[in-house]
Structures are given as structure tokens and as C-alpha cells.
Amino acid sequence: MAPLPDGFSYAEWNATYNALSFGIAAMGSATIFFWLQLPNVTKSYRTALTITGIVTLIATYHYIRIFNSWSEAFTVASKDGGDYTVQLTGAPFNDGYRYVDWLLTVPLLLIELILVMKLPQAETVSLSWKLGLASALMVALGYPGEIQEDLSVRWFWWCLSMIPFCYVVFTLAVGLAEATSKQPSPAAASLASAARYLTVLSWCTYPFVYMVKSVGLAGPAATMYEQVGYSLADVLAKAVFGVLIWAIAAEKSAVEESGKLLPN
């Protein structure tokens, strides 16, 4: 929980305010959609879709907490119809909610992808443990650098967190390629491939946003870019990714119900 810099313009404050509002709306509506779709997929894929909804529900809760913390940290006023002015109230802004969220949701994101791909049980268990632990370690290693002002310390923790990050990204991009090609229909294979690469793309956003304060940006502008960047990346990695998980589950359910899936 680092102190906020003074001197926010209304545009900088409002951009962050809107990004956090968008995060709440996107995650909340996604949660409702995923759980309403549970009866429309076969039993084999309901666990994956349930986890998808849990991920966005957790994210919704934490976005509400971040949004409230941001709102309480400022007073925004317009005197005599003039331009809005933004002042710090002295209340702390707790961005640590993001790391609590990621520690819970990032492993679940990977597990839901593995579950919806319906791999052999032994491979499912092994990949879930490996990717889940690696992603949790990535988040845990990133947090000490996030709360540091010393750039050399931030870079040190960034480099450490990139080790498990690279392992997870490599597994998604290369390690699951064969399993993707074995999906029961071309549409399911295409959707599974899209889900893998969307995860890689959205995840690659986080290290760059993390580095915003390490490449010369500081003050209100750096805080704004960080909050907006993380919010957009989260919506891609959770809500949009979840839609792909639902689409895979729906496609594979349709194939199974139509009898097109060959028996093992």
C-alpha cells in the first residue's frame, strides 16, 4: 500500500475511475452469464465453467474494493461551475487487492483451461499442479517489487517473477499444442487454440504494465497508466477468456450430444 502522489488532474483521476468501473461491470456480468450457461453444457464441462464464474466473481469483489479505495482517496469538486479539481483526502489507496485477486484467480484460470480440454486424468492432474503452483509463485514474486520505490529492487523481483512466467507461457504456447490438435472438432480445436494464445497475449501485458514505474514514468501519470493497463488486461484474461472457455464447452457438448465424438 504505497502512498499516492499528489497533483492528479481530473482526466487522470477519471481515466482510472472509469477503468475500475469497467472492470466491475465486465467481471460481474460475465459471472452471471457463465453460471446461467451451466445447464447448457454437458456434465463433463460444468466444473470448468463453474470455475470460470468463480474467477470473475472473485475479480468482481476485488474490483469493487479497489474502486471504493480509489474513490475514498480523493475529493473531486467543481467551484462555481469551473473545472473539476482533484485533491487527496489522506485515506490510503490499497492496490494490494490486485495481488490477492491474482493469487487466487491466476491458477484457477489455467486449471479451467486444462479441464475444458478434457485431457487424460493423469495429465490433467499433473498440469494443474505444475501450472497452478508456477503461476502462484509468479504472483508472489511480483508483489515485493510492486510496493518498492527503489528501481533496482523492482527490476530484481520482476526478473525473478519472469522465471515461472516464462515456464507457464511456454507450456501454453508449445506444451499444449498437441492436446489442442486432438480436440473433437475443428471448431473446438480452433477455440482451444484461441484461448491459449489469448492467455499468452493478455499475460504478456502484465510485465509491461509492471515496468511502467521502472522506465522513467512517475507521479499521477504512472499510476493512471498502471491502473488502466492492469484493468484492461484483467478483463481480457478473465472475462473474455471465460467466454472462450464457455464456447469450447458448448461446442464440445454439442459434438458429444450429437454422437460425433468417437468412443475411446
FENKA-V103206 format. One record per helix or strand. SS is the DSSP state (helix for helix, strand for strand). FROM is the first residue (numbers start at 0). LEN is the number of residues. If there is no record, write none. Layout:
ss-><SS	SS>
from-><FROM	FROM>
len-><LEN	LEN>
This chain:
ss-><helix	helix	helix	strand	strand	helix	helix	helix	helix	helix	helix>
from-><9	37	42	73	83	95	120	150	176	185	218>
len-><27	3	30	5	5	22	26	25	5	29	39>
